Amino acid sequence: MEYIIHIGRPKNSAGRLDKELRTYDLLDSLNIEYHRVDHEALETMEACIGVDEALKVSMCKNLFLCNAQRTKFYLLLMPGDKKFKTKDLSKQIDSARLSFGSYEDMERLLDITPGSVSVMGLMNDKEKEVKLIVDEELIKVPYLACHPCINTSSIRLRTEDVMNKLLPYIEHQPIMVSL
């Protein structure tokens, strides 16, 4: 499948969800340039390969996690080709028995659904209940790719813009880890 790359928001917002449009509004208000590709729903890293090639970037693996008591929530960003090992992360953030967060918690805290998990969802975390965890390998790459809170589009952002503009604005300082 051939993907068409667009710079910035869609010209026609008909049929787009409000949370996707809010993502573009936020990026535009922060003067963050982004390239966008629209596509069928993509729910796995394997499904993102064609989009990665079109955007000339590797999609981040975004995992929504919680502790056993469901009292602490985390959004983990890591390279898409890395395997996630719970024990490696648990030691670094001092949180035993991490597991994937529930659909209900994901939607309540980040206004996103499985398959759409993204750093952009943190803009919806008004109470700052979700801690952002970033694999240090990601800050060494020039671009990050993620979904704009919906898995029928993907966007490429400069890593520098995410770290220096987006995250300070939404008040989510990353916890850096090495996985």
The 8 nearest C-alpha neighbors of each residue, nearest first, counted from 0:
[[1, 2, 49, 50, 38, 3, 53, 39],
 [0, 2, 3, 53, 49, 50, 38, 4],
 [1, 3, 53, 4, 0, 36, 50, 38],
 [4, 2, 36, 5, 1, 37, 53, 35],
 [5, 3, 36, 35, 2, 34, 6, 54],
 [4, 6, 35, 34, 7, 36, 3, 8],
 [7, 5, 34, 35, 33, 4, 8, 32],
 [8, 6, 33, 34, 5, 35, 9, 32],
 [7, 9, 23, 10, 6, 35, 5, 20],
 [10, 8, 11, 12, 7, 5, 35, 6],
 [9, 11, 8, 12, 7, 13, 5, 6],
 [12, 10, 9, 13, 8, 14, 15, 20],
 [11, 13, 15, 9, 14, 10, 20, 16],
 [14, 12, 15, 11, 16, 10, 9, 17],
 [13, 15, 12, 16, 11, 17, 19, 20],
 [16, 14, 12, 13, 17, 19, 20, 18],
 [17, 15, 19, 18, 20, 14, 149, 12],
 [16, 18, 20, 19, 21, 15, 22, 12],
 [19, 17, 21, 20, 16, 148, 22, 110],
 [20, 18, 22, 17, 21, 16, 147, 148],
 [19, 21, 17, 23, 22, 18, 24, 16],
 [22, 20, 24, 18, 19, 23, 17, 25],
 [21, 23, 19, 25, 20, 24, 147, 26],
 [22, 24, 26, 20, 25, 21, 8, 27],
 [25, 23, 21, 27, 22, 26, 28, 20],
 [24, 26, 28, 22, 23, 27, 21, 29],
 [27, 25, 23, 31, 29, 28, 24, 30],
 [26, 28, 30, 24, 29, 25, 23, 31],
 [29, 27, 25, 30, 26, 24, 31, 23],
 [30, 28, 26, 27, 31, 25, 164, 165],
 [31, 29, 27, 28, 26, 32, 25, 164],
 [30, 32, 26, 29, 27, 160, 33, 156],
 [33, 31, 30, 156, 7, 34, 26, 27],
 [34, 32, 156, 155, 7, 6, 154, 31],
 [33, 35, 6, 155, 154, 5, 7, 4],
 [36, 34, 154, 5, 153, 4, 6, 33],
 [35, 37, 4, 153, 152, 3, 5, 38],
 [38, 36, 152, 151, 153, 35, 39, 2],
 [39, 37, 151, 152, 40, 36, 2, 41],
 [38, 40, 151, 41, 37, 152, 150, 42],
 [41, 39, 151, 150, 42, 38, 152, 114],
 [42, 40, 150, 46, 43, 39, 47, 151],
 [41, 43, 114, 40, 46, 150, 44, 115],
 [44, 42, 46, 45, 41, 47, 114, 60],
 [43, 45, 47, 46, 79, 48, 42, 60],
 [46, 44, 43, 47, 48, 42, 41, 49],
 [45, 47, 43, 44, 41, 48, 42, 49],
 [48, 46, 44, 50, 45, 49, 51, 41],
 [47, 49, 51, 50, 46, 45, 52, 44],
 [50, 48, 52, 51, 47, 53, 46, 0],
 [51, 49, 53, 47, 52, 48, 54, 2],
 [52, 50, 48, 56, 57, 54, 49, 53],
 [51, 53, 55, 49, 50, 54, 48, 56],
 [52, 54, 50, 51, 55, 2, 49, 4],
 [53, 55, 51, 56, 52, 50, 155, 4],
 [56, 54, 52, 53, 51, 57, 50, 155],
 [57, 55, 51, 54, 58, 142, 144, 52],
 [56, 58, 51, 59, 144, 79, 143, 55],
 [57, 59, 144, 79, 145, 51, 56, 60],
 [60, 58, 79, 78, 77, 61, 144, 76],
 [59, 61, 79, 77, 76, 78, 62, 58],
 [62, 60, 76, 75, 116, 117, 59, 77],
 [61, 63, 75, 74, 64, 60, 76, 116],
 [64, 62, 74, 100, 73, 99, 75, 61],
 [65, 63, 99, 100, 73, 98, 72, 62],
 [66, 64, 72, 100, 71, 97, 98, 69],
 [65, 67, 97, 69, 68, 71, 96, 98],
 [68, 66, 69, 96, 97, 65, 98, 95],
 [67, 69, 70, 66, 71, 65, 96, 97],
 [70, 68, 66, 67, 65, 71, 72, 100],
 [69, 71, 68, 66, 72, 65, 67, 128],
 [72, 70, 65, 66, 69, 73, 129, 128],
 [71, 73, 65, 129, 64, 130, 128, 70],
 [74, 72, 130, 64, 129, 131, 63, 65],
 [73, 75, 63, 131, 62, 132, 130, 64],
 [74, 76, 132, 62, 61, 133, 131, 73],
 [77, 75, 61, 133, 60, 59, 132, 134],
 [76, 78, 134, 60, 59, 133, 79, 75],
 [79, 77, 59, 80, 81, 60, 137, 76],
 [80, 78, 60, 59, 81, 58, 77, 57],
 [79, 81, 78, 82, 60, 44, 57, 77],
 [82, 80, 78, 79, 83, 77, 178, 60],
 [81, 83, 84, 80, 79, 178, 78, 77],
 [82, 84, 85, 81, 178, 87, 88, 77],
 [85, 83, 87, 86, 82, 88, 178, 89],
 [84, 86, 88, 87, 89, 83, 97, 98],
 [85, 87, 89, 88, 84, 90, 95, 96],
 [88, 86, 85, 84, 89, 90, 178, 91],
 [87, 89, 91, 85, 90, 86, 92, 178],
 [90, 88, 86, 94, 95, 92, 91, 93],
 [91, 89, 93, 88, 92, 87, 86, 94],
 [90, 92, 88, 89, 93, 176, 87, 94],
 [91, 93, 89, 94, 90, 88, 176, 174],
 [94, 92, 90, 89, 91, 95, 88, 96],
 [95, 93, 89, 92, 66, 96, 90, 97],
 [94, 96, 89, 97, 93, 66, 90, 67],
 [97, 95, 67, 66, 98, 94, 89, 85],
 [96, 98, 66, 65, 95, 67, 64, 85],
 [99, 97, 64, 65, 100, 66, 96, 67],
 [100, 98, 64, 63, 65, 101, 97, 62],
 [101, 99, 64, 65, 63, 98, 104, 105],
 [100, 102, 104, 103, 105, 99, 63, 64],
 [101, 103, 105, 104, 106, 112, 113, 100],
 [102, 104, 106, 101, 105, 107, 100, 108],
 [105, 103, 107, 101, 106, 102, 108, 100],
 [106, 104, 102, 103, 108, 109, 107, 111],
 [105, 107, 110, 111, 103, 104, 109, 108],
 [108, 106, 104, 105, 110, 109, 103, 111],
 [107, 109, 105, 124, 106, 104, 110, 123],
 [108, 110, 120, 123, 111, 106, 124, 105],
 [111, 109, 106, 107, 108, 123, 120, 105],
 [112, 110, 106, 109, 148, 115, 105, 116],
 [111, 113, 115, 106, 114, 105, 102, 116],
 [114, 112, 115, 116, 102, 111, 42, 105],
 [113, 115, 42, 116, 150, 112, 41, 43],
 [116, 114, 150, 149, 113, 112, 148, 111],
 [117, 115, 61, 114, 113, 111, 112, 148],
 [118, 116, 119, 120, 146, 145, 61, 115],
 [117, 119, 120, 121, 116, 145, 61, 74],
 [118, 120, 117, 121, 122, 147, 148, 22],
 [121, 119, 109, 122, 118, 117, 123, 148],
 [120, 122, 124, 123, 119, 118, 109, 169],
 [121, 123, 120, 124, 169, 119, 125, 109],
 [122, 124, 109, 121, 120, 125, 110, 108],
 [125, 123, 121, 127, 109, 108, 126, 122],
 [124, 126, 127, 123, 122, 128, 121, 108],
 [125, 127, 128, 124, 129, 108, 123, 121],
 [128, 126, 124, 125, 129, 130, 171, 170],
 [127, 129, 126, 130, 72, 124, 108, 71],
 [130, 128, 72, 73, 127, 131, 74, 124],
 [131, 129, 73, 74, 72, 132, 128, 171],
 [130, 132, 173, 74, 73, 174, 75, 129],
 [133, 131, 75, 174, 173, 175, 74, 76],
 [134, 132, 76, 175, 75, 135, 173, 176],
 [133, 135, 176, 77, 136, 177, 175, 137],
 [134, 136, 137, 175, 138, 177, 176, 133],
 [135, 137, 134, 139, 138, 78, 140, 177],
 [138, 136, 139, 135, 140, 134, 78, 77],
 [137, 139, 140, 136, 135, 158, 141, 134],
 [138, 140, 137, 136, 141, 135, 158, 142],
 [141, 139, 138, 137, 142, 158, 136, 143],
 [142, 140, 158, 157, 139, 143, 159, 138],
 [143, 141, 157, 158, 156, 140, 155, 56],
 [144, 142, 156, 158, 155, 157, 59, 58],
 [145, 143, 155, 58, 154, 59, 156, 57],
 [146, 144, 154, 153, 117, 58, 59, 147],
 [145, 147, 153, 148, 150, 149, 117, 152],
 [146, 148, 149, 19, 22, 119, 153, 145],
 [149, 147, 146, 115, 19, 111, 120, 119],
 [148, 150, 115, 147, 151, 146, 19, 152],
 [149, 151, 115, 40, 152, 41, 146, 114],
 [150, 152, 40, 38, 39, 149, 37, 41],
 [153, 151, 37, 150, 36, 38, 146, 149],
 [152, 154, 146, 36, 145, 35, 147, 37],
 [155, 153, 35, 34, 144, 145, 146, 33],
 [154, 156, 144, 34, 33, 143, 142, 35],
 [157, 155, 33, 143, 142, 158, 144, 154],
 [156, 158, 142, 160, 159, 141, 143, 161],
 [159, 157, 142, 161, 160, 141, 143, 156],
 [158, 160, 162, 157, 161, 163, 141, 164],
 [161, 159, 164, 163, 157, 158, 162, 165],
 [160, 162, 165, 158, 159, 164, 163, 166],
 [161, 163, 159, 160, 166, 164, 158, 165],
 [164, 162, 160, 159, 161, 165, 167, 166],
 [165, 163, 160, 161, 167, 166, 162, 168],
 [164, 166, 161, 168, 167, 169, 163, 162],
 [165, 167, 171, 169, 168, 162, 170, 164],
 [168, 166, 170, 169, 165, 164, 171, 163],
 [169, 167, 165, 170, 166, 164, 171, 29],
 [168, 170, 166, 167, 122, 171, 165, 121],
 [171, 169, 167, 168, 166, 172, 127, 165],
 [172, 170, 166, 169, 173, 167, 131, 130],
 [171, 173, 166, 170, 174, 167, 131, 130],
 [174, 172, 131, 132, 175, 133, 171, 130],
 [173, 175, 132, 133, 131, 176, 172, 130],
 [174, 176, 133, 135, 134, 132, 173, 177],
 [177, 175, 134, 135, 133, 178, 174, 91],
 [176, 178, 134, 135, 175, 136, 88, 91],
 [177, 134, 176, 87, 88, 83, 84, 77]]
